[in-house]
Amino acid sequence: MLLTDPPHITLRTAPVMPYDGAIAAARTCYSPRVVSSNEVTERQRESIGRLTFDGGHHTVYQHAHFEFGLENVSRQFVWSFLHSYPFYNSEQSSQRYVKLREPRAFVPPLSGEALDIYEAAILRAWDYYAKLSSLLKDDATTILKELRYIQPKSSPERLKVIDKDAGKRAIETARYVLPIAAFTSMVHTVSGIVLHRLQRMVNSGDAPYEARQVVGEMVRLVKEWDPAFFERIGEEPWLSEDLAETSFPRPRDRGETFIAEFDTRLGKRCSRLLDVSPEAEGVLAEAVRSVFGLTLAEMSDDEALNRVMDPAKNRYRLDIMNVTYNSPLMRALHHVTYVFEKRLSHTADSQDQRHRMVPASRPLMGFTDTRDPDYITPRLISSNTEAYSLYKEAMEHAWEAKNRLLDLGVPLEFALYLLPNAKALRFIESGSLLSLMHKWTMRTCFNAQEEIYLASMDELAQVRVAHPRIARHIGPPCVIRNGLVSPRCTEGTHFCGVPVWNDFPAAVRRL
């Protein structure tokens, strides 16, 4: 039985007086002291509020933060809208580690045959998920036993750990067949001005109906907490027809031609280096010297690059708190940027987009939809004949159901919810060396999600060719920390079992 409910939104924490706090912050700019919220007068609420908001002085509304609990929201909504901008903080229930035993998903306002098709497709996807979870566990167990040198006489405790880890690897892979309509839950924190922007843009992206529901409830709760925060300031949402995106022509052949052209450029890579400054190493060296007022005669390019990139010379590279953005030295890495074009599944990109300092121009799925299945296949599935056959069948059924809804006249927005996590997305991503280095350090670890790992390795390999003096000091934590600090692996009991530091980047990831 398919379980569904309206979005359930709670306001977990909020400032006592968010609107007055913003006005007090604005007044502090013109005061020799810090102005308190309880000093704000009605006249100031009226005059300063509107004046600052309409004048674009929105930083005063960033001081108020609202922490929400979100339940019964789809992963499609989270990916296409809620996490599509950088200014938030979220902790989200993971499909990699949490087995979804019951089919729980968003159901759009459909009726009759369309509703029957939609619900049947969701239930069928969950059935494939259960079968693949069971089927893949044995393969994962075999690989983990080899990686961790399990012997016939190994202790029951070690075998129990292997069994648990194999189960997680199995559901992590099986989740590719689940629909992007699947529910998730999360804690989501935004500033006051970001909440205003969300309300302004609820009709953008691929899930406007759901966005209006969720954001509308978030706004209602804040209005209930402090009516002034929206009643005294703010703008109405953009209408769909007024958004710039709606004026673009839709591809005549849907997304097929675009996909063929993109994939030809990409080749067998997950990510291709599209653009970079050819003078990146020299620019970085000069930036390092400028921080310390040094000339080329006093510090060569090689020395400058080693001082900032070599973890043996720069302890910031070993710090687990990632304080690099606070470091005058490390900020020199912002002057080197890289641009990549890449292809990831919907589920992998849902994780990838959490690297908010590495922005991407992600696709509007409604513009790149295809009639034929277009998906990513995890290696654990492709290496198992029975699993691959089942997986391919699941993909065909998902697209067939989506196409049937479209043929019935169902809006594309609603039909897209039936697409699986495996749906392939193509986009352009860029970032500074500082932001990308953090990402590559985290995502070249063998415990990283498979696709993001492969994309990061592709990127690092190409940077290694373009800028060898920069790339030679980039790798997973165990490689960076090897021989310099303990513990070598920061994953603790989740150590992958492979001494990657002995043979990076040639070390082979099997799972």
Residue pairs with C-beta under 8 A, 6 or more apart in sequence:
1 103
2 103
2 104
2 105
2 107
2 119
2 122
2 123
3 102
3 103
3 104
3 105
4 72
4 104
4 105
4 106
4 107
4 183
5 72
6 72
6 213
7 70
7 71
7 72
7 73
7 210
7 213
7 214
7 217
8 69
8 70
8 71
8 72
9 68
9 69
9 70
9 71
9 214
9 217
9 218
9 221
10 68
10 69
10 221
11 66
11 67
11 68
11 218
11 221
11 222
11 225
12 67
12 68
12 69
12 187
13 66
13 67
14 64
14 65
14 66
14 67
14 222
14 225
14 226
15 21
15 63
15 64
15 65
16 37
17 37
17 38
17 226
18 64
18 66
18 192
18 222
18 225
18 226
18 229
19 45
19 49
19 64
19 226
19 228
19 229
19 232
19 233
20 37
20 38
20 40
20 45
20 228
21 37
21 63
21 64
22 49
22 52
22 60
22 61
22 63
22 64
22 192
22 229
23 37
23 40
23 44
23 45
23 48
23 49
23 60
24 35
24 36
24 37
24 39
24 40
25 35
25 60
25 63
26 48
26 52
26 57
26 60
27 35
27 39
27 40
27 44
27 48
28 34
28 35
45 228
45 232
46 232
49 228
49 232
49 233
50 232
50 233
51 57
52 58
52 60
52 61
53 61
53 233
53 234
58 193
58 196
59 193
61 191
61 192
61 193
61 196
61 233
62 191
62 192
62 193
62 194
63 191
63 192
64 191
64 192
64 229
65 189
65 190
65 191
65 192
66 189
66 190
66 191
66 192
66 195
66 218
66 222
67 187
67 188
67 189
68 187
68 188
68 189
68 190
68 218
68 221
69 185
69 186
69 187
69 188
70 185
70 186
70 187
70 188
70 214
71 183
71 185
72 104
72 106
72 183
72 185
73 82
73 106
73 183
73 184
73 185
73 186
73 210
73 214
74 105
74 106
74 180
74 181
74 182
74 183
74 184
74 207
74 210
74 417
75 95
75 180
75 181
75 182
75 183
75 184
75 346
75 347
75 350
75 421
76 106
76 180
76 181
76 206
76 207
76 210
76 346
76 416
76 417
77 106
77 207
77 210
77 211
77 214
78 92
78 184
78 186
78 350
79 180
79 346
79 349
79 350
79 353
80 205
80 206
80 207
80 365
81 202
81 204
81 205
81 206
81 207
81 210
81 211
82 88
82 90
82 188
82 211
82 214
83 90
83 350
83 353
83 354
84 205
84 353
84 362
85 194
85 197
86 356
86 357
86 359
87 190
87 191
87 194
87 356
88 188
88 189
88 190
88 194
88 356
89 188
89 189
89 190
90 186
90 187
90 188
90 189
90 354
91 186
91 187
92 184
92 185
92 186
93 184
93 185
93 186
95 171
95 172
95 175
95 178
95 182
95 184
95 347
95 421
96 168
96 171
96 172
96 175
96 449
97 168
97 171
97 172
98 171
99 133
99 167
99 171
100 126
100 129
100 171
100 175
100 178
100 182
103 122
103 123
103 125
103 126
104 182
104 183
105 122
105 179
105 181
105 182
105 183
105 417
106 181
106 182
106 183
106 210
106 417
107 115
107 118
107 119
107 122
107 181
108 118
108 209
108 210
108 413
108 414
108 417
109 209
109 414
110 118
110 410
110 414
113 408
114 405
114 408
114 410
117 401
117 404
117 405
117 408
118 401
118 405
118 414
118 417
118 418
120 401
121 179
121 397
121 398
121 401
121 402
121 418
122 179
122 181
122 418
124 394
124 397
124 401
125 177
125 178
125 179
125 394
125 397
125 398
125 420
126 178
128 174
128 177
128 390
128 391
128 393
128 394
128 397
129 174
129 175
129 177
129 178
130 174
131 390
132 170
132 173
132 174
132 177
132 381
132 387
132 390
132 391
132 394
133 167
133 170
133 171
133 174
134 170
135 170
135 384
135 386
135 387
135 390
136 169
136 170
136 173
136 174
136 380
136 381
136 384
136 387
137 166
137 167
137 169
137 170
138 166
139 380
139 383
139 384
139 387
140 165
140 166
140 167
140 169
140 170
140 173
140 380
140 511
141 162
141 163
141 166
143 510
143 511
144 150
144 162
144 165
144 166
144 169
144 497
144 511
145 162
146 510
147 496
147 497
147 498
147 510
147 511
148 158
148 162
148 497
149 497
150 158
150 159
150 162
169 380
169 511
172 449
173 378
173 380
173 381
175 347
175 421
176 345
176 347
176 375
176 376
176 377
176 378
176 381
176 391
176 420
176 421
176 422
177 391
177 394
177 395
177 398
177 420
177 421
177 422
178 420
178 421
179 398
179 417
179 418
179 419
179 420
179 421
180 346
180 416
180 417
180 419
180 420
180 421
180 423
181 417
181 418
182 421
190 198
192 222
192 229
195 215
195 218
195 219
195 222
196 230
196 233
196 234
196 235
198 211
198 215
198 218
199 215
199 216
199 219
199 230
199 234
199 237
200 235
200 236
200 237
200 238
201 237
201 238
202 208
202 211
202 212
202 215
202 216
202 237
203 211
203 212
203 237
203 238
203 239
203 240
203 243
204 211
204 238
204 243
204 245
205 211
205 364
206 364
206 365
206 366
206 413
206 416
207 413
208 240
208 413
209 413
209 414
212 237
219 230
222 229
222 230
223 229
223 230
223 231
240 246
245 364
248 367
250 367
251 257
251 258
251 367
251 368
254 368
254 369
254 370
254 371
255 367
255 368
255 369
255 370
255 374
256 370
256 372
258 368
258 426
259 368
259 370
259 374
259 424
259 426
262 341
262 343
262 426
263 343
263 426
265 272
265 341
266 272
266 341
266 342
266 343
266 426
269 458
270 342
270 343
270 344
270 451
270 454
270 455
270 458
271 340
271 341
271 342
271 343
271 429
271 455
271 456
271 458
271 459
272 340
272 341
272 342
272 458
272 462
273 338
273 339
273 340
273 459
273 462
273 463
273 466
274 339
274 340
274 341
274 428
275 338
275 339
275 430
276 336
276 337
276 338
276 339
276 463
276 466
276 467
277 283
277 336
277 337
278 466
280 336
280 433
280 466
280 467
280 470
281 301
281 305
281 467
281 469
281 470
282 301
283 335
283 336
284 304
284 305
284 308
284 332
284 333
284 335
284 336
284 433
284 470
285 300
285 301
285 302
285 304
285 305
286 304
287 332
287 333
287 335
288 299
288 304
288 305
288 307
288 308
288 329
288 332
289 295
289 296
289 298
289 299
289 304
290 332
291 328
291 329
291 331
291 332
292 299
294 304
299 307
301 469
302 469
305 469
305 470
306 313
307 313
307 314
307 329
308 314
308 329
308 330
308 332
308 333
309 317
309 469
309 470
309 472
309 473
309 474
310 317
310 473
311 317
311 318
311 473
311 480
311 481
311 484
312 484
314 329
316 323
316 324
316 327
316 329
316 330
317 473
317 480
318 480
318 481
318 484
318 485
320 490
322 438
324 330
324 333
324 434
324 438
325 331
325 434
330 434
331 434
333 432
333 433
333 434
333 437
334 432
334 433
334 434
335 432
335 433
336 432
336 433
336 467
336 470
337 430
337 431
337 432
337 433
338 430
338 431
338 433
338 436
338 459
338 463
339 428
339 429
339 430
340 428
340 429
340 430
340 455
340 459
341 426
341 427
341 428
341 429
342 426
342 427
342 428
342 429
342 455
343 376
343 424
343 425
343 426
344 352
344 376
344 424
344 425
344 451
344 452
344 455
345 375
345 376
345 421
345 422
345 423
345 424
345 425
345 451
346 419
346 420
346 421
346 422
346 423
346 425
347 421
347 422
348 376
348 449
348 450
348 451
348 452
349 362
349 425
349 427
351 449
351 452
352 360
352 452
352 455
353 360
353 362
355 431
355 435
355 438
355 439
357 431
357 432
357 435
357 438
358 429
358 430
358 431
358 435
358 436
358 439
359 429
359 430
359 431
360 427
360 428
360 429
360 430
361 427
361 428
361 429
362 425
362 427
363 425
363 426
363 427
365 416
365 419
365 423
365 425
366 412
366 413
366 416
368 426
369 412
369 416
370 399
371 399
371 403
372 399
373 395
373 396
373 398
373 399
374 423
374 424
375 395
375 420
375 422
375 423
375 424
376 422
376 424
376 451
377 388
377 391
377 422
378 450
378 451
379 450
380 387
380 511
381 387
381 388
381 391
382 388
394 420
395 420
395 422
398 418
398 419
398 420
399 419
401 418
402 415
402 416
402 418
402 419
403 415
405 414
405 415
405 418
406 412
406 415
431 439
433 470
436 459
437 474
439 456
440 456
440 459
440 460
440 474
440 475
441 474
441 475
441 476
441 477
441 480
442 448
442 477
443 449
443 452
443 453
443 455
443 456
444 453
444 456
444 457
444 460
444 475
444 476
444 504
444 505
445 453
445 476
445 477
445 478
445 491
445 496
445 500
446 453
446 476
446 496
446 498
446 500
446 507
446 509
446 511
447 491
447 494
447 496
448 456
450 509
453 509
457 505
460 471
460 474
460 475
460 505
461 505
463 470
463 471
463 474
464 471
464 472
473 480
474 480
475 504
475 505
476 500
476 504
477 489
477 490
477 491
478 488
478 489
478 490
478 500
478 501
479 500
479 501
479 504
481 487
481 488
481 489
481 490
482 488
482 501
488 501
489 495
498 507
498 509
499 507
500 507
